[in-house]
Amino acid sequence: MTLRTLRPAGAAPPTGPTAGHTFDSLVSDACAELLGSLRRADQRRRGEQYIRGLLTAQGRKTARNLAAFVGEGAAEQSLHHFVAGSTWDWGEVRAALARYVDDRLTPDAWVIAPMVVSKAGVRSVGVSRRFVSDLGRVVSCQRSHGLWLASGQTAAPVSWRLTLGGGRSGEGAARQHPGAPGEEENIVRLVAEAAQANRALARPVVMDARAAVLPRLVRGLSLAGLPFMVRVGGNLPLASASGRGPVDHHTGTTSAQQLMEQLKRLSRPVEWRGSLSLVVPHPVVLPGVVPRRTLVLMGVWRGNRRRPADLWLTDLTSWDRGALLRLAMLTEQVDADFDRVSVGVGMRDFEGRSFQGWHRHVTLASIAHTLRLAQPSARGDLGEATAV
């Protein structure tokens, strides 16, 4: 996996006294390319101002702070209108961003990652009380999913979907409707639409699916032609395709955790970024998925514990354990890049009730994230997973 630096082809890395000018030129060139679908010149100009503000303004990236950076008297109202009340299509900008990132990064996978923003009251779009598994409690928050292009070195978000009311997602009212698609269907749509626009249907989808209805998610990804690597919970019922491991004679299945505990003796060490993990892949069948197909359950141990630290399910049955671990660890790369890059360019900072405004803000923040990666200080270290 290699990184094509996010700068114009043939340009030298930004160093010395001209570095700022080089980055300034990169931002101008990128905005011209990525905002080219905006039909009016004033929209393209506001878009570049907004992106430069996200890259430069201190503190929360509110319209007021961005306007202070722009330095125009009416800038706050204009920038707010540009994201909340304008007419430009964020879908076209996201498609251009996905192509831009794909041309400059050597991505290994699409990674789906949730973004949960705690918010008091209901003044922001999509806010409701939800159970957040990472916190282990119900909180008032805004929940969305980001679609990232990721390699072992760095990752960039290229599309988003906001969940509205009670776990349902879409552009309609924030209340549930009978027959409305669930979160699994919306996740499949998110990645399938981006993959089709980016002509990359064969790229694997990686995500933490412990809270998902797994048969529904697996069926949807398979029908969309998207290979997958998903993290699963220890209680997931599976059938061993080889006959090994304990079996519940009433259901013909065993839990993912019990199966891996029995098979730990078959694990082999795999190195990932200087540390060793024990890894064992094993063929299984997931009940409830038609047609019946063989998948691979992968257990990952760290330290001397009996229980695996992570459990992953994939349809990449021909991949070796080192390649599978490297793919699974892309979720950690995305988490790291979100914390060190996305937060700093205001990905979580949109305030307002506008569904359109939220989508336009995170689209422009995704561009800012990508451009931030052009700076050497923002790049991660390349990591490989190698079987020992």
C-alpha positions as CSV (number, residue, x, y, z in Angstrom):
1,M,0.0,0.0,0.0
2,T,1.4,3.3,-1.0
3,L,0.2,6.9,-0.7
4,R,0.2,9.2,-3.6
5,T,0.6,12.5,-1.9
6,L,-2.4,14.8,-2.2
7,R,-0.9,17.4,-4.4
8,P,-0.9,18.2,-8.1
9,A,1.0,15.6,-10.2
10,G,4.7,16.3,-10.5
11,A,4.7,18.9,-7.7
12,A,7.4,18.7,-5.0
13,P,6.4,18.2,-1.4
14,P,5.8,21.5,0.4
15,T,9.0,22.5,2.2
16,G,10.9,25.7,3.0
17,P,9.6,29.2,2.7
18,T,7.3,28.4,-0.3
19,A,5.5,25.6,1.5
20,G,2.5,27.8,2.4
21,H,2.2,29.1,-1.1
22,T,2.3,25.5,-2.5
23,F,-0.5,24.4,-0.2
24,D,-2.4,27.6,-1.0
25,S,-2.2,26.6,-4.7
26,L,-3.2,23.1,-4.0
27,V,-6.3,24.3,-2.2
28,S,-7.2,26.6,-5.1
29,D,-6.7,23.8,-7.7
30,A,-8.6,21.3,-5.6
31,C,-11.6,23.6,-5.0
32,A,-11.8,24.4,-8.7
33,E,-11.9,20.7,-9.5
34,L,-14.2,19.5,-6.6
35,L,-16.6,22.4,-6.8
36,G,-16.8,22.5,-10.6
37,S,-20.4,21.1,-10.5
38,L,-21.6,24.3,-8.8
39,R,-23.1,26.3,-11.6
40,R,-22.7,29.9,-10.3
41,A,-19.3,31.6,-9.8
42,D,-20.4,33.1,-6.5
43,Q,-21.3,29.6,-5.2
44,R,-17.8,28.3,-6.1
45,R,-16.2,31.3,-4.5
46,R,-18.2,30.8,-1.3
47,G,-17.4,27.1,-1.3
48,E,-13.7,27.8,-1.4
49,Q,-14.0,30.4,1.3
50,Y,-15.9,27.9,3.5
51,I,-13.2,25.3,2.9
52,R,-10.4,27.7,3.6
53,G,-12.2,28.7,6.8
54,L,-12.4,25.1,7.9
55,L,-8.7,24.7,7.4
56,T,-7.7,28.0,9.1
57,A,-10.3,29.3,11.6
58,Q,-9.6,28.6,15.3
59,G,-12.1,26.9,17.6
60,R,-15.5,25.6,16.5
61,K,-16.1,26.0,12.8
62,T,-19.4,28.0,13.1
63,A,-20.5,30.4,10.4
64,R,-19.4,33.3,12.6
65,N,-15.9,32.0,13.1
66,L,-15.5,31.2,9.4
67,A,-16.8,34.7,8.5
68,A,-14.1,36.2,10.8
69,F,-11.6,34.4,8.7
70,V,-13.1,35.6,5.4
71,G,-13.1,39.2,6.7
72,E,-16.2,40.4,4.9
73,G,-19.0,42.3,6.6
74,A,-21.8,40.1,5.2
75,A,-19.8,36.9,5.2
76,E,-21.6,35.2,8.1
77,Q,-25.0,35.4,6.5
78,S,-23.6,34.5,3.1
79,L,-21.7,31.5,4.4
80,H,-24.7,30.3,6.4
81,H,-27.0,30.6,3.4
82,F,-24.4,28.8,1.2
83,V,-24.8,25.6,3.3
84,A,-28.3,25.9,4.7
85,G,-30.3,27.6,2.0
86,S,-28.5,27.3,-1.3
87,T,-29.4,24.8,-4.1
88,W,-26.2,23.1,-5.0
89,D,-26.1,19.3,-5.1
90,W,-23.8,17.8,-2.5
91,G,-24.0,14.4,-4.3
92,E,-22.1,15.7,-7.3
93,V,-19.4,17.2,-5.1
94,R,-19.1,13.9,-3.2
95,A,-18.7,11.9,-6.4
96,A,-15.9,14.3,-7.5
97,L,-14.3,14.0,-4.0
98,A,-14.3,10.2,-4.2
99,R,-12.6,10.3,-7.6
100,Y,-10.1,12.8,-6.3
101,V,-9.2,10.7,-3.3
102,D,-9.1,7.5,-5.3
103,D,-6.7,9.1,-7.9
104,R,-4.3,10.2,-5.2
105,L,-4.6,7.5,-2.5
106,T,-4.1,3.8,-3.0
107,P,-7.2,2.7,-1.1
108,D,-7.7,-0.9,0.1
109,A,-11.3,-0.7,1.1
110,W,-14.5,1.3,1.8
111,V,-14.8,1.8,5.6
112,I,-18.2,2.6,7.2
113,A,-17.8,4.5,10.5
114,P,-20.4,6.0,12.7
115,M,-20.2,9.6,14.0
116,V,-22.1,10.3,17.2
117,V,-22.3,13.9,18.4
118,S,-23.9,14.5,21.8
119,K,-26.3,17.5,21.8
120,A,-28.7,18.9,24.3
121,G,-32.2,19.8,23.2
122,V,-33.6,19.4,19.7
123,R,-32.3,22.6,18.0
124,S,-30.1,20.6,15.6
125,V,-31.2,18.3,12.8
126,G,-31.4,14.6,13.6
127,V,-31.1,14.9,17.4
128,S,-33.0,12.3,19.4
129,R,-32.4,10.0,22.4
130,R,-30.6,6.9,21.4
131,F,-28.7,4.0,23.0
132,V,-25.0,4.5,22.2
133,S,-23.2,1.1,22.6
134,D,-19.7,2.7,23.1
135,L,-21.1,4.7,26.1
136,G,-23.4,1.9,27.3
137,R,-26.3,4.3,27.9
138,V,-29.0,6.4,26.2
139,V,-28.0,9.9,25.3
140,S,-29.4,12.8,23.3
141,C,-27.3,12.8,20.2
142,Q,-27.0,13.2,16.4
143,R,-26.0,10.0,14.6
144,S,-24.6,9.5,11.1
145,H,-22.4,7.2,9.1
146,G,-19.4,8.2,7.1
147,L,-18.1,6.4,4.1
148,W,-14.3,6.4,4.0
149,L,-11.7,5.4,1.4
150,A,-8.9,3.9,3.5
151,S,-5.4,2.4,3.2
152,G,-3.0,1.3,5.9
153,Q,-1.5,4.7,5.9
154,T,-4.4,7.2,5.8
155,A,-8.1,7.5,5.2
156,A,-10.5,10.2,4.0
157,P,-14.3,10.4,4.2
158,V,-16.1,10.8,0.8
159,S,-19.8,10.5,1.7
160,W,-22.3,10.6,4.6
161,R,-25.8,9.6,5.7
162,L,-27.6,11.2,8.6
163,T,-30.0,9.2,10.7
164,L,-33.3,10.9,11.4
165,G,-35.4,10.0,14.4
166,G,-35.5,6.5,16.1
167,G,-32.8,4.9,14.0
168,R,-34.4,5.7,10.6
169,S,-32.5,7.5,7.9
170,G,-33.5,9.7,5.0
171,E,-34.6,13.1,3.9
172,G,-38.2,13.0,5.1
173,A,-39.7,13.8,8.5
174,A,-37.9,12.7,11.6
175,R,-40.5,10.2,12.6
176,Q,-40.6,6.5,11.7
177,H,-42.8,5.2,8.9
178,P,-44.0,1.7,8.4
179,G,-41.9,-0.1,5.9
180,A,-39.1,2.6,5.9
181,P,-35.7,1.1,5.3
182,G,-33.6,0.2,8.4
183,E,-30.1,1.3,9.1
184,E,-28.6,-1.8,7.3
185,E,-30.3,-0.9,4.1
186,N,-29.2,2.7,4.3
187,I,-25.6,1.6,4.9
188,V,-25.7,-0.6,1.8
189,R,-27.1,2.3,-0.2
190,L,-24.5,4.6,1.0
191,V,-21.6,2.5,-0.1
192,A,-23.2,1.1,-3.2
193,E,-24.0,4.5,-4.6
194,A,-20.5,5.8,-4.0
195,A,-19.0,2.6,-5.4
196,Q,-21.0,2.9,-8.6
197,A,-20.1,6.5,-9.0
198,N,-16.4,5.6,-8.4
199,R,-16.4,2.5,-10.5
200,A,-15.1,0.4,-7.7
201,L,-17.6,-2.3,-6.9
202,A,-15.0,-5.0,-6.1
203,R,-13.5,-3.0,-3.2
204,P,-14.2,-4.6,0.2
205,V,-16.5,-2.9,2.7
206,V,-15.2,-2.9,6.3
207,M,-17.2,-1.9,9.4
208,D,-18.1,-2.7,13.0
209,A,-21.4,-4.5,12.6
210,R,-21.9,-5.6,16.2
211,A,-25.1,-3.5,16.5
212,A,-26.5,-4.4,13.1
213,V,-29.0,-7.0,12.1
214,L,-26.3,-9.1,10.5
215,P,-28.2,-11.4,8.1
216,R,-29.9,-8.3,6.6
217,L,-26.6,-6.5,6.2
218,V,-24.7,-9.4,4.7
219,R,-27.6,-10.1,2.3
220,G,-27.7,-6.5,1.2
221,L,-23.9,-6.2,0.7
222,S,-23.9,-9.5,-1.3
223,L,-26.8,-8.5,-3.5
224,A,-24.9,-5.2,-4.2
225,G,-21.8,-7.2,-5.2
226,L,-19.7,-5.7,-2.4
227,P,-17.3,-8.0,-0.6
228,F,-17.2,-7.4,3.1
229,M,-15.2,-7.7,6.4
230,V,-17.4,-6.9,9.4
231,R,-16.8,-7.0,13.1
232,V,-19.3,-9.2,14.9
233,G,-20.3,-9.9,18.5
234,G,-19.4,-13.0,20.5
235,N,-23.0,-14.1,20.8
236,L,-23.5,-14.4,17.0
237,P,-24.9,-17.9,16.2
238,L,-22.9,-19.6,13.4
239,A,-22.5,-23.1,12.0
240,S,-19.0,-24.4,11.5
241,A,-18.5,-25.4,7.9
242,S,-15.9,-28.0,8.9
243,G,-17.7,-29.7,11.7
244,R,-15.2,-28.5,14.3
245,G,-16.2,-26.8,17.6
246,P,-19.2,-27.2,20.0
247,V,-22.7,-27.3,18.5
248,D,-26.1,-26.7,20.0
249,H,-28.0,-29.8,18.8
250,H,-31.3,-28.0,18.7
251,T,-30.1,-25.2,16.4
252,G,-27.0,-26.7,14.8
253,T,-25.1,-23.6,15.7
254,T,-22.6,-22.3,18.2
255,S,-21.6,-18.8,19.2
256,A,-18.8,-17.1,17.5
257,Q,-16.9,-16.7,20.7
258,Q,-17.3,-20.3,21.8
259,L,-16.1,-21.5,18.4
260,M,-13.0,-19.3,18.5
261,E,-12.1,-20.3,22.0
262,Q,-12.1,-24.0,20.9
263,L,-9.9,-23.2,17.9
264,K,-7.4,-20.9,19.5
265,R,-4.8,-23.7,19.4
266,L,-4.8,-23.3,15.6
267,S,-3.9,-19.6,15.8
268,R,-0.8,-18.2,14.3
269,P,1.0,-15.0,15.1
270,V,0.6,-12.0,12.8
271,E,2.6,-8.8,13.2
272,W,0.8,-5.5,12.8
273,R,2.6,-2.2,13.4
274,G,5.2,-3.7,15.6
275,S,3.0,-5.8,17.8
276,L,1.9,-9.4,17.5
277,S,-1.7,-10.8,17.4
278,L,-2.8,-14.4,17.3
279,V,-5.1,-15.0,14.4
280,V,-7.2,-17.9,13.3
281,P,-9.6,-17.9,10.3
282,H,-12.3,-20.6,10.2
283,P,-15.0,-21.5,7.6
284,V,-18.6,-20.9,8.8
285,V,-22.1,-20.5,7.6
286,L,-24.4,-17.6,8.8
287,P,-27.9,-18.8,9.4
288,G,-30.7,-16.7,7.9
289,V,-28.8,-15.9,4.7
290,V,-30.1,-17.3,1.4
291,P,-28.5,-18.8,-0.6
292,R,-26.4,-20.6,1.9
293,R,-22.7,-19.8,1.4
294,T,-19.4,-20.4,3.2
295,L,-17.9,-17.4,5.0
296,V,-14.8,-17.0,7.2
297,L,-14.9,-16.2,10.9
298,M,-11.6,-14.7,12.1
299,G,-10.6,-14.5,15.8
300,V,-7.9,-12.1,16.9
301,W,-6.2,-12.4,20.3
302,R,-3.9,-9.9,22.1
303,G,-2.0,-11.0,25.1
304,N,-2.6,-14.4,26.8
305,R,-6.3,-14.1,27.2
306,R,-8.5,-17.1,26.4
307,R,-11.2,-15.0,24.8
308,P,-10.5,-13.3,21.4
309,A,-10.3,-9.5,21.5
310,D,-12.0,-9.1,18.1
311,L,-14.2,-11.3,15.9
312,W,-14.6,-10.6,12.2
313,L,-16.8,-12.2,9.5
314,T,-15.9,-12.0,5.8
315,D,-16.7,-13.5,2.5
316,L,-13.0,-13.1,1.4
317,T,-12.4,-16.8,1.8
318,S,-9.2,-16.9,-0.3
319,W,-7.3,-14.3,1.6
320,D,-4.6,-15.3,4.1
321,R,-4.7,-14.3,7.7
322,G,-2.2,-11.4,7.4
323,A,-4.2,-9.8,4.6
324,L,-7.5,-10.3,6.5
325,L,-6.0,-8.7,9.7
326,R,-4.6,-5.7,7.7
327,L,-8.1,-5.2,6.2
328,A,-9.8,-5.4,9.6
329,M,-7.4,-2.9,11.1
330,L,-8.5,-0.2,8.6
331,T,-11.2,0.7,11.1
332,E,-8.5,1.8,13.5
333,Q,-6.9,3.9,10.8
334,V,-10.3,5.6,10.2
335,D,-10.8,6.2,13.9
336,A,-7.3,7.7,14.2
337,D,-7.7,10.0,11.2
338,F,-11.1,11.2,12.4
339,D,-9.7,12.2,15.7
340,R,-6.5,13.9,14.4
341,V,-7.9,15.4,11.2
342,S,-11.7,15.5,10.9
343,V,-12.4,17.0,14.3
344,G,-9.9,19.8,13.6
345,V,-11.6,20.8,10.4
346,G,-15.1,21.0,12.0
347,M,-16.7,17.7,11.0
348,R,-18.8,17.7,14.2
349,D,-19.5,21.4,14.3
350,F,-22.6,22.0,12.3
351,E,-25.4,23.7,14.2
352,G,-28.9,24.1,12.8
353,R,-32.1,22.4,11.9
354,S,-31.4,22.1,8.1
355,F,-31.0,18.6,6.8
356,Q,-29.5,20.0,3.6
357,G,-27.2,22.3,5.6
358,W,-25.8,19.4,7.6
359,H,-25.0,17.4,4.4
360,R,-23.4,20.3,2.7
361,H,-21.3,21.1,5.8
362,V,-19.9,17.6,6.2
363,T,-19.3,17.5,2.5
364,L,-17.1,20.6,2.6
365,A,-15.5,19.4,5.9
366,S,-14.6,16.1,4.0
367,I,-12.8,18.2,1.4
368,A,-11.0,20.1,4.1
369,H,-10.0,16.7,5.7
370,T,-8.6,15.5,2.4
371,L,-6.6,18.7,1.8
372,R,-5.3,18.6,5.4
373,L,-3.7,15.2,4.5
374,A,-1.5,17.0,1.9
375,Q,0.5,18.5,4.8
376,P,3.3,16.2,6.0
377,S,2.4,16.6,9.7
378,A,-1.0,15.1,9.0
379,R,0.2,11.9,7.3
380,G,0.1,8.6,9.2
381,D,2.8,5.9,9.2
382,L,2.5,3.0,6.8
383,G,1.6,-0.3,8.5
384,E,1.6,-3.9,7.2
385,A,0.3,-7.0,8.8
386,T,2.7,-9.9,8.3
387,A,2.3,-13.5,9.3
388,V,5.3,-14.7,11.4
